[in-house]
Amino acid sequence: MVKLKVAFRNKSDKPISFLRWSTPFDPRAVPSGVFEFKSTATGELAPCLNLKLNRKMPESGTYDGEDIEHIDAGGETSKQIEIKAPEVVLSKGEKGDFESEGVEVEIA
């Protein structure tokens, strides 16, 4: 198992809110392939479930607090993410690169 700390910073002078779906803050981010791990030795991607999730808009027309992330102006929020099999299969002792498309992610 590998643990990653993912942090989002709001550099704006206004608060922001976003839907967590398909972002590193999505509870299903790892099995849905938001993250990619590439072997530095072979250049191959680590096997991932790459789940395709269909989600419906709530009947009420609004999302609950579990689906929305809020970041104050100039603020930051972070989350610890666990990468483990069978969601992503990493080879023990192998070095790799990490990517998450469309977002800047710091690994701590």
A tleap script that builds the chain and sets N, CA, C and O, in Angstrom:
source leaprc.protein.ff14SB
mol = sequence {
  NMET VAL LYS LEU LYS VAL ALA PHE ARG ASN
  LYS SER ASP LYS PRO ILE SER PHE LEU ARG
  TRP SER THR PRO PHE ASP PRO ARG ALA VAL
  PRO SER GLY VAL PHE GLU PHE LYS SER THR
  ALA THR GLY GLU LEU ALA PRO CYS LEU ASN
  LEU LYS LEU ASN ARG LYS MET PRO GLU SER
  GLY THR TYR ASP GLY GLU ASP ILE GLU HIE
  ILE ASP ALA GLY GLY GLU THR SER LYS GLN
  ILE GLU ILE LYS ALA PRO GLU VAL VAL LEU
  SER LYS GLY GLU LYS GLY ASP PHE GLU SER
  GLU GLY VAL GLU VAL GLU ILE CALA
}
set mol.1.N position { 0.846 -1.177 0.000 }
set mol.1.CA position { 0.000 0.000 0.000 }
set mol.1.C position { 0.893 1.242 0.000 }
set mol.1.O position { 1.929 1.280 0.663 }
set mol.2.N position { 0.469 2.251 -0.755 }
set mol.2.CA position { 1.158 3.533 -0.830 }
set mol.2.C position { 0.182 4.599 -0.356 }
set mol.2.O position { -0.994 4.572 -0.719 }
set mol.3.N position { 0.660 5.533 0.448 }
set mol.3.CA position { -0.182 6.646 0.894 }
set mol.3.C position { 0.297 7.927 0.229 }
set mol.3.O position { 1.494 8.213 0.189 }
set mol.4.N position { -0.654 8.692 -0.290 }
set mol.4.CA position { -0.366 9.982 -0.916 }
set mol.4.C position { -1.146 11.066 -0.191 }
set mol.4.O position { -2.293 10.866 0.208 }
set mol.5.N position { -0.513 12.205 -0.031 }
set mol.5.CA position { -1.234 13.377 0.465 }
set mol.5.C position { -1.485 14.272 -0.739 }
set mol.5.O position { -0.549 14.723 -1.400 }
set mol.6.N position { -2.750 14.522 -1.013 }
set mol.6.CA position { -3.139 15.377 -2.128 }
set mol.6.C position { -3.674 16.678 -1.534 }
set mol.6.O position { -4.541 16.659 -0.661 }
set mol.7.N position { -3.152 17.804 -2.014 }
set mol.7.CA position { -3.585 19.108 -1.513 }
set mol.7.C position { -4.069 19.979 -2.665 }
set mol.7.O position { -3.453 20.018 -3.730 }
set mol.8.N position { -5.162 20.667 -2.442 }
set mol.8.CA position { -5.673 21.662 -3.386 }
set mol.8.C position { -5.528 23.020 -2.716 }
set mol.8.O position { -5.912 23.193 -1.559 }
set mol.9.N position { -4.974 23.981 -3.442 }
set mol.9.CA position { -4.835 25.347 -2.950 }
set mol.9.C position { -5.705 26.276 -3.786 }
set mol.9.O position { -5.743 26.186 -5.013 }
set mol.10.N position { -6.392 27.156 -3.102 }
set mol.10.CA position { -7.189 28.177 -3.777 }
set mol.10.C position { -6.386 29.470 -3.755 }
set mol.10.O position { -6.304 30.130 -2.719 }
set mol.11.N position { -5.799 29.835 -4.873 }
set mol.11.CA position { -4.987 31.052 -4.949 }
set mol.11.C position { -5.836 32.290 -5.233 }
set mol.11.O position { -5.310 33.398 -5.346 }
set mol.12.N position { -7.126 32.100 -5.345 }
set mol.12.CA position { -8.054 33.189 -5.636 }
set mol.12.C position { -8.365 33.982 -4.364 }
set mol.12.O position { -8.129 33.510 -3.252 }
set mol.13.N position { -8.894 35.184 -4.543 }
set mol.13.CA position { -9.337 35.979 -3.400 }
set mol.13.C position { -10.815 35.721 -3.090 }
set mol.13.O position { -11.434 36.435 -2.300 }
set mol.14.N position { -11.366 34.681 -3.732 }
set mol.14.CA position { -12.759 34.296 -3.495 }
set mol.14.C position { -12.814 32.811 -3.130 }
set mol.14.O position { -11.996 32.027 -3.612 }
set mol.15.N position { -13.766 32.420 -2.285 }
set mol.15.CA position { -13.911 30.999 -1.972 }
set mol.15.C position { -14.380 30.227 -3.209 }
set mol.15.O position { -15.036 30.790 -4.086 }
set mol.16.N position { -14.043 28.954 -3.272 }
set mol.16.CA position { -14.499 28.111 -4.378 }
set mol.16.C position { -15.151 26.850 -3.831 }
set mol.16.O position { -14.878 26.419 -2.711 }
set mol.17.N position { -16.000 26.285 -4.633 }
set mol.17.CA position { -16.634 25.000 -4.342 }
set mol.17.C position { -16.605 24.190 -5.622 }
set mol.17.O position { -16.764 24.736 -6.714 }
set mol.18.N position { -16.401 22.885 -5.490 }
set mol.18.CA position { -16.403 22.030 -6.672 }
set mol.18.C position { -16.954 20.657 -6.328 }
set mol.18.O position { -16.891 20.205 -5.185 }
set mol.19.N position { -17.487 20.016 -7.337 }
set mol.19.CA position { -17.992 18.660 -7.212 }
set mol.19.C position { -16.799 17.713 -7.175 }
set mol.19.O position { -15.948 17.776 -8.063 }
set mol.20.N position { -16.713 16.856 -6.198 }
set mol.20.CA position { -15.565 15.963 -6.010 }
set mol.20.C position { -15.440 14.882 -7.078 }
set mol.20.O position { -14.362 14.311 -7.244 }
set mol.21.N position { -16.488 14.596 -7.789 }
set mol.21.CA position { -16.484 13.491 -8.746 }
set mol.21.C position { -15.345 13.637 -9.745 }
set mol.21.O position { -15.105 14.724 -10.272 }
set mol.22.N position { -14.653 12.545 -10.000 }
set mol.22.CA position { -13.565 12.462 -10.981 }
set mol.22.C position { -12.405 13.404 -10.678 }
set mol.22.O position { -11.691 13.823 -11.589 }
set mol.23.N position { -12.216 13.734 -9.417 }
set mol.23.CA position { -11.050 14.492 -8.971 }
set mol.23.C position { -10.296 13.626 -7.964 }
set mol.23.O position { -10.820 12.597 -7.539 }
set mol.24.N position { -9.087 14.010 -7.574 }
set mol.24.CA position { -8.386 13.250 -6.537 }
set mol.24.C position { -9.136 13.201 -5.206 }
set mol.24.O position { -8.814 12.364 -4.363 }
set mol.25.N position { -10.118 14.067 -4.994 }
set mol.25.CA position { -10.898 14.048 -3.756 }
set mol.25.C position { -12.105 13.119 -3.836 }
set mol.25.O position { -12.813 12.957 -2.842 }
set mol.26.N position { -12.353 12.520 -4.961 }
set mol.26.CA position { -13.438 11.555 -5.137 }
set mol.26.C position { -13.095 10.300 -4.337 }
set mol.26.O position { -11.994 9.772 -4.487 }
set mol.27.N position { -14.007 9.804 -3.487 }
set mol.27.CA position { -13.721 8.574 -2.743 }
set mol.27.C position { -13.403 7.381 -3.654 }
set mol.27.O position { -12.790 6.409 -3.211 }
set mol.28.N position { -13.816 7.454 -4.917 }
set mol.28.CA position { -13.547 6.372 -5.876 }
set mol.28.C position { -12.459 6.762 -6.882 }
set mol.28.O position { -12.381 6.183 -7.965 }
set mol.29.N position { -11.628 7.734 -6.530 }
set mol.29.CA position { -10.594 8.239 -7.450 }
set mol.29.C position { -9.604 7.157 -7.865 }
set mol.29.O position { -9.256 7.058 -9.042 }
set mol.30.N position { -9.151 6.351 -6.920 }
set mol.30.CA position { -8.128 5.342 -7.239 }
set mol.30.C position { -8.675 4.272 -8.183 }
set mol.30.O position { -8.083 4.055 -9.240 }
set mol.31.N position { -9.781 3.592 -7.853 }
set mol.31.CA position { -10.253 2.550 -8.773 }
set mol.31.C position { -10.789 3.085 -10.098 }
set mol.31.O position { -10.874 2.337 -11.072 }
set mol.32.N position { -11.153 4.370 -10.149 }
set mol.32.CA position { -11.680 4.908 -11.406 }
set mol.32.C position { -10.591 5.466 -12.313 }
set mol.32.O position { -10.892 5.973 -13.394 }
set mol.33.N position { -9.336 5.382 -11.895 }
set mol.33.CA position { -8.231 5.756 -12.771 }
set mol.33.C position { -7.881 7.230 -12.795 }
set mol.33.O position { -7.233 7.689 -13.736 }
set mol.34.N position { -8.294 7.992 -11.778 }
set mol.34.CA position { -7.909 9.400 -11.706 }
set mol.34.C position { -6.384 9.509 -11.596 }
set mol.34.O position { -5.784 10.449 -12.118 }
set mol.35.N position { -5.772 8.552 -10.921 }
set mol.35.CA position { -4.319 8.513 -10.765 }
set mol.35.C position { -3.726 7.466 -11.694 }
set mol.35.O position { -4.331 6.420 -11.931 }
set mol.36.N position { -2.545 7.751 -12.218 }
set mol.36.CA position { -1.799 6.772 -13.016 }
set mol.36.C position { -0.407 6.619 -12.423 }
set mol.36.O position { 0.207 7.592 -11.986 }
set mol.37.N position { 0.075 5.394 -12.415 }
set mol.37.CA position { 1.414 5.096 -11.929 }
set mol.37.C position { 2.182 4.416 -13.044 }
set mol.37.O position { 1.764 3.377 -13.555 }
set mol.38.N position { 3.306 5.004 -13.420 }
set mol.38.CA position { 4.105 4.480 -14.522 }
set mol.38.C position { 5.458 4.021 -14.003 }
set mol.38.O position { 6.121 4.750 -13.265 }
set mol.39.N position { 5.871 2.816 -14.384 }
set mol.39.CA position { 7.171 2.278 -14.006 }
set mol.39.C position { 8.276 3.101 -14.654 }
set mol.39.O position { 8.242 3.351 -15.859 }
set mol.40.N position { 9.258 3.525 -13.855 }
set mol.40.CA position { 10.391 4.248 -14.434 }
set mol.40.C position { 11.319 3.297 -15.175 }
set mol.40.O position { 12.095 3.732 -16.025 }
set mol.41.N position { 11.252 2.005 -14.866 }
set mol.41.CA position { 12.109 1.015 -15.531 }
set mol.41.C position { 11.562 0.615 -16.898 }
set mol.41.O position { 12.315 0.527 -17.868 }
set mol.42.N position { 10.246 0.370 -16.978 }
set mol.42.CA position { 9.659 -0.146 -18.222 }
set mol.42.C position { 8.803 0.877 -18.965 }
set mol.42.O position { 8.544 0.718 -20.158 }
set mol.43.N position { 8.365 1.919 -18.272 }
set mol.43.CA position { 7.474 2.902 -18.883 }
set mol.43.C position { 6.029 2.447 -18.947 }
set mol.43.O position { 5.180 3.161 -19.481 }
set mol.44.N position { 5.734 1.267 -18.410 }
set mol.44.CA position { 4.372 0.733 -18.448 }
set mol.44.C position { 3.557 1.244 -17.266 }
set mol.44.O position { 4.083 1.462 -16.174 }
set mol.45.N position { 2.262 1.429 -17.510 }
set mol.45.CA position { 1.363 1.840 -16.444 }
set mol.45.C position { 1.032 0.654 -15.551 }
set mol.45.O position { 0.886 -0.472 -16.027 }
set mol.46.N position { 0.914 0.917 -14.249 }
set mol.46.CA position { 0.493 -0.127 -13.315 }
set mol.46.C position { -0.959 -0.486 -13.621 }
set mol.46.O position { -1.762 0.396 -13.924 }
set mol.47.N position { -1.304 -1.780 -13.545 }
set mol.47.CA position { -2.688 -2.185 -13.793 }
set mol.47.C position { -3.649 -1.510 -12.806 }
set mol.47.O position { -3.376 -1.430 -11.608 }
set mol.48.N position { -4.759 -1.037 -13.327 }
set mol.48.CA position { -5.762 -0.337 -12.522 }
set mol.48.C position { -7.142 -0.842 -12.935 }
set mol.48.O position { -7.346 -1.238 -14.083 }
set mol.49.N position { -8.082 -0.827 -12.001 }
set mol.49.CA position { -9.441 -1.264 -12.326 }
set mol.49.C position { -10.093 -0.369 -13.379 }
set mol.49.O position { -10.885 -0.855 -14.186 }
set mol.50.N position { -9.779 0.917 -13.387 }
set mol.50.CA position { -10.369 1.872 -14.337 }
set mol.50.C position { -11.891 1.753 -14.416 }
set mol.50.O position { -12.468 1.637 -15.497 }
set mol.51.N position { -12.515 1.785 -13.257 }
set mol.51.CA position { -13.973 1.710 -13.205 }
set mol.51.C position { -14.597 2.910 -13.899 }
set mol.51.O position { -14.120 4.035 -13.751 }
set mol.52.N position { -15.631 2.679 -14.632 }
set mol.52.CA position { -16.407 3.751 -15.255 }
set mol.52.C position { -17.699 3.881 -14.458 }
set mol.52.O position { -18.521 2.965 -14.424 }
set mol.53.N position { -17.859 5.023 -13.826 }
set mol.53.CA position { -18.999 5.223 -12.943 }
set mol.53.C position { -20.028 6.139 -13.588 }
set mol.53.O position { -19.695 7.210 -14.097 }
set mol.54.N position { -21.262 5.709 -13.560 }
set mol.54.CA position { -22.372 6.555 -13.996 }
set mol.54.C position { -23.036 7.094 -12.740 }
set mol.54.O position { -23.450 6.335 -11.864 }
set mol.55.N position { -23.130 8.393 -12.667 }
set mol.55.CA position { -23.740 9.012 -11.503 }
set mol.55.C position { -24.900 9.878 -11.966 }
set mol.55.O position { -24.843 10.525 -13.011 }
set mol.56.N position { -25.940 9.871 -11.168 }
set mol.56.CA position { -27.128 10.645 -11.513 }
set mol.56.C position { -27.173 11.928 -10.698 }
set mol.56.O position { -26.704 11.994 -9.562 }
set mol.57.N position { -27.746 12.927 -11.313 }
set mol.57.CA position { -28.034 14.164 -10.590 }
set mol.57.C position { -29.077 13.822 -9.537 }
set mol.57.O position { -30.032 13.104 -9.831 }
set mol.58.N position { -28.916 14.321 -8.320 }
set mol.58.CA position { -29.918 14.040 -7.284 }
set mol.58.C position { -31.300 14.545 -7.698 }
set mol.58.O position { -31.425 15.576 -8.360 }
set mol.59.N position { -32.321 13.814 -7.302 }
set mol.59.CA position { -33.694 14.211 -7.643 }
set mol.59.C position { -34.021 15.597 -7.111 }
set mol.59.O position { -34.810 16.330 -7.708 }
set mol.60.N position { -33.412 15.952 -5.986 }
set mol.60.CA position { -33.665 17.273 -5.397 }
set mol.60.C position { -33.052 18.393 -6.231 }
set mol.60.O position { -33.427 19.556 -6.082 }
set mol.61.N position { -32.109 18.045 -7.110 }
set mol.61.CA position { -31.442 19.054 -7.928 }
set mol.61.C position { -30.228 19.675 -7.272 }
set mol.61.O position { -29.538 20.493 -7.880 }
set mol.62.N position { -29.962 19.287 -6.025 }
set mol.62.CA position { -28.784 19.805 -5.324 }
set mol.62.C position { -27.970 18.646 -4.761 }
set mol.62.O position { -28.510 17.601 -4.401 }
set mol.63.N position { -26.674 18.855 -4.693 }
set mol.63.CA position { -25.773 17.832 -4.159 }
set mol.63.C position { -25.612 18.030 -2.665 }
set mol.63.O position { -25.659 19.155 -2.166 }
set mol.64.N position { -25.421 16.915 -1.948 }
set mol.64.CA position { -25.220 17.045 -0.511 }
set mol.64.C position { -23.752 17.369 -0.216 }
set mol.64.O position { -22.908 17.338 -1.112 }
set mol.65.N position { -23.465 17.671 1.024 }
set mol.65.CA position { -22.132 18.086 1.440 }
set mol.65.C position { -21.042 17.073 1.177 }
set mol.65.O position { -19.877 17.448 1.047 }
set mol.66.N position { -21.387 15.799 1.093 }
set mol.66.CA position { -20.375 14.769 0.835 }
set mol.66.C position { -19.816 14.854 -0.578 }
set mol.66.O position { -18.697 14.402 -0.822 }
set mol.67.N position { -20.558 15.413 -1.499 }
set mol.67.CA position { -20.130 15.484 -2.897 }
set mol.67.C position { -19.439 16.797 -3.257 }
set mol.67.O position { -18.834 16.907 -4.324 }
set mol.68.N position { -19.525 17.785 -2.380 }
set mol.68.CA position { -18.989 19.118 -2.661 }
set mol.68.C position { -17.805 19.406 -1.741 }
set mol.68.O position { -17.850 19.120 -0.544 }
set mol.69.N position { -16.762 19.966 -2.309 }
set mol.69.CA position { -15.591 20.402 -1.537 }
set mol.69.C position { -15.558 21.928 -1.574 }
set mol.69.O position { -15.753 22.525 -2.632 }
set mol.70.N position { -15.314 22.557 -0.437 }
set mol.70.CA position { -15.234 24.015 -0.334 }
set mol.70.C position { -13.825 24.391 0.103 }
set mol.70.O position { -13.250 23.757 0.988 }
set mol.71.N position { -13.273 25.429 -0.525 }
set mol.71.CA position { -11.964 25.944 -0.126 }
set mol.71.C position { -12.086 27.460 -0.012 }
set mol.71.O position { -12.479 28.134 -0.964 }
set mol.72.N position { -11.745 27.984 1.156 }
set mol.72.CA position { -11.803 29.422 1.379 }
set mol.72.C position { -10.795 30.151 0.501 }
set mol.72.O position { -9.845 29.549 0.000 }
set mol.73.N position { -11.009 31.447 0.320 }
set mol.73.CA position { -10.075 32.281 -0.439 }
set mol.73.C position { -8.684 32.174 0.191 }
set mol.73.O position { -8.526 32.366 1.396 }
set mol.74.N position { -7.691 31.869 -0.625 }
set mol.74.CA position { -6.326 31.715 -0.131 }
set mol.74.C position { -6.115 30.474 0.714 }
set mol.74.O position { -5.046 30.301 1.301 }
set mol.75.N position { -7.104 29.616 0.787 }
set mol.75.CA position { -7.040 28.441 1.649 }
set mol.75.C position { -6.538 27.194 0.940 }
set mol.75.O position { -6.218 27.209 -0.248 }
set mol.76.N position { -6.481 26.132 1.699 }
set mol.76.CA position { -6.013 24.839 1.193 }
set mol.76.C position { -6.786 23.733 1.889 }
set mol.76.O position { -7.181 23.866 3.047 }
set mol.77.N position { -6.991 22.663 1.184 }
set mol.77.CA position { -7.561 21.463 1.777 }
set mol.77.C position { -6.743 20.282 1.286 }
set mol.77.O position { -6.227 20.298 0.168 }
set mol.78.N position { -6.626 19.259 2.119 }
set mol.78.CA position { -5.826 18.103 1.722 }
set mol.78.C position { -6.519 16.821 2.146 }
set mol.78.O position { -7.425 16.816 2.980 }
set mol.79.N position { -6.062 15.744 1.544 }
set mol.79.CA position { -6.639 14.429 1.820 }
set mol.79.C position { -5.551 13.381 1.688 }
set mol.79.O position { -4.714 13.459 0.789 }
set mol.80.N position { -5.561 12.406 2.576 }
set mol.80.CA position { -4.658 11.264 2.500 }
set mol.80.C position { -5.347 10.181 1.669 }
set mol.80.O position { -6.479 9.793 1.959 }
set mol.81.N position { -4.663 9.704 0.648 }
set mol.81.CA position { -5.231 8.705 -0.253 }
set mol.81.C position { -4.408 7.432 -0.163 }
set mol.81.O position { -3.178 7.476 -0.182 }
set mol.82.N position { -5.086 6.302 -0.064 }
set mol.82.CA position { -4.401 5.005 -0.027 }
set mol.82.C position { -4.498 4.341 -1.390 }
set mol.82.O position { -5.585 4.176 -1.943 }
set mol.83.N position { -3.339 3.961 -1.923 }
set mol.83.CA position { -3.267 3.253 -3.199 }
set mol.83.C position { -2.950 1.803 -2.861 }
set mol.83.O position { -1.896 1.515 -2.293 }
set mol.84.N position { -3.855 0.887 -3.206 }
set mol.84.CA position { -3.639 -0.519 -2.855 }
set mol.84.C position { -4.296 -1.429 -3.885 }
set mol.84.O position { -5.193 -1.021 -4.623 }
set mol.85.N position { -3.827 -2.662 -3.914 }
set mol.85.CA position { -4.423 -3.675 -4.782 }
set mol.85.C position { -5.788 -4.044 -4.203 }
set mol.85.O position { -5.961 -3.986 -2.986 }
set mol.86.N position { -6.734 -4.411 -5.008 }
set mol.86.CA position { -6.684 -4.612 -6.451 }
set mol.86.C position { -6.979 -3.347 -7.252 }
set mol.86.O position { -6.996 -3.389 -8.482 }
set mol.87.N position { -7.216 -2.196 -6.555 }
set mol.87.CA position { -7.552 -0.965 -7.281 }
set mol.87.C position { -6.439 -0.566 -8.244 }
set mol.87.O position { -6.700 -0.254 -9.406 }
set mol.88.N position { -5.202 -0.575 -7.759 }
set mol.88.CA position { -4.004 -0.367 -8.569 }
set mol.88.C position { -2.982 -1.368 -8.067 }
set mol.88.O position { -2.764 -1.484 -6.861 }
set mol.89.N position { -2.354 -2.094 -8.984 }
set mol.89.CA position { -1.377 -3.113 -8.592 }
set mol.89.C position { 0.022 -2.552 -8.815 }
set mol.89.O position { 0.474 -2.399 -9.950 }
set mol.90.N position { 0.702 -2.246 -7.704 }
set mol.90.CA position { 2.063 -1.729 -7.753 }
set mol.90.C position { 3.027 -2.850 -7.397 }
set mol.90.O position { 2.754 -3.645 -6.497 }
set mol.91.N position { 4.149 -2.916 -8.094 }
set mol.91.CA position { 5.156 -3.942 -7.821 }
set mol.91.C position { 6.039 -3.483 -6.676 }
set mol.91.O position { 6.550 -2.363 -6.688 }
set mol.92.N position { 6.218 -4.341 -5.692 }
set mol.92.CA position { 7.023 -4.017 -4.519 }
set mol.92.C position { 8.457 -3.701 -4.934 }
set mol.92.O position { 9.076 -4.446 -5.692 }
set mol.93.N position { 8.972 -2.590 -4.427 }
set mol.93.CA position { 10.351 -2.207 -4.683 }
set mol.93.C position { 10.581 -1.484 -5.994 }
set mol.93.O position { 11.676 -0.974 -6.231 }
set mol.94.N position { 9.575 -1.429 -6.849 }
set mol.94.CA position { 9.746 -0.760 -8.141 }
set mol.94.C position { 9.506 0.737 -7.981 }
set mol.94.O position { 8.623 1.160 -7.235 }
set mol.95.N position { 10.301 1.530 -8.691 }
set mol.95.CA position { 10.137 2.979 -8.657 }
set mol.95.C position { 9.237 3.398 -9.803 }
set mol.95.O position { 9.272 2.825 -10.892 }
set mol.96.N position { 8.428 4.414 -9.531 }
set mol.96.CA position { 7.511 4.854 -10.571 }
set mol.96.C position { 7.211 6.328 -10.492 }
set mol.96.O position { 7.517 6.993 -9.503 }
set mol.97.N position { 6.603 6.830 -11.559 }
set mol.97.CA position { 6.138 8.209 -11.625 }
set mol.97.C position { 4.636 8.219 -11.387 }
set mol.97.O position { 3.942 7.235 -11.640 }
set mol.98.N position { 4.158 9.338 -10.903 }
set mol.98.CA position { 2.758 9.498 -10.550 }
set mol.98.C position { 2.165 10.635 -11.363 }
set mol.98.O position { 2.807 11.671 -11.538 }
set mol.99.N position { 0.950 10.457 -11.862 }
set mol.99.CA position { 0.251 11.520 -12.592 }
set mol.99.C position { -1.222 11.512 -12.228 }
set mol.99.O position { -1.809 10.471 -11.932 }
set mol.100.N position { -1.795 12.694 -12.258 }
set mol.100.CA position { -3.239 12.845 -12.152 }
set mol.100.C position { -3.624 13.919 -13.157 }
set mol.100.O position { -3.251 15.081 -13.000 }
set mol.101.N position { -4.359 13.541 -14.173 }
set mol.101.CA position { -4.648 14.432 -15.303 }
set mol.101.C position { -5.451 15.660 -14.891 }
set mol.101.O position { -6.459 15.563 -14.192 }
set mol.102.N position { -4.978 16.806 -15.340 }
set mol.102.CA position { -5.740 18.034 -15.179 }
set mol.102.C position { -5.609 18.742 -13.849 }
set mol.102.O position { -6.205 19.803 -13.664 }
set mol.103.N position { -4.850 18.191 -12.918 }
set mol.103.CA position { -4.677 18.854 -11.625 }
set mol.103.C position { -3.214 18.821 -11.222 }
set mol.103.O position { -2.466 17.924 -11.610 }
set mol.104.N position { -2.824 19.809 -10.442 }
set mol.104.CA position { -1.475 19.828 -9.893 }
set mol.104.C position { -1.531 19.143 -8.538 }
set mol.104.O position { -2.268 19.575 -7.652 }
set mol.105.N position { -0.764 18.085 -8.373 }
set mol.105.CA position { -0.806 17.297 -7.153 }
set mol.105.C position { 0.580 17.258 -6.543 }
set mol.105.O position { 1.563 17.002 -7.239 }
set mol.106.N position { 0.663 17.512 -5.236 }
set mol.106.CA position { 1.928 17.392 -4.530 }
set mol.106.C position { 1.912 16.099 -3.733 }
set mol.106.O position { 0.935 15.797 -3.047 }
set mol.107.N position { 2.987 15.344 -3.823 }
set mol.107.CA position { 3.102 14.113 -3.047 }
set mol.107.C position { 3.967 14.411 -1.840 }
set mol.107.O position { 5.117 14.829 -1.981 }
set mol.108.N position { 3.415 14.194 -0.644 }
set mol.108.CA position { 4.166 14.468 0.588 }
set mol.108.C position { 4.594 13.175 1.241 }
set mol.108.O position { 5.238 13.197 2.290 }
savepdb mol mol.pdb
quit
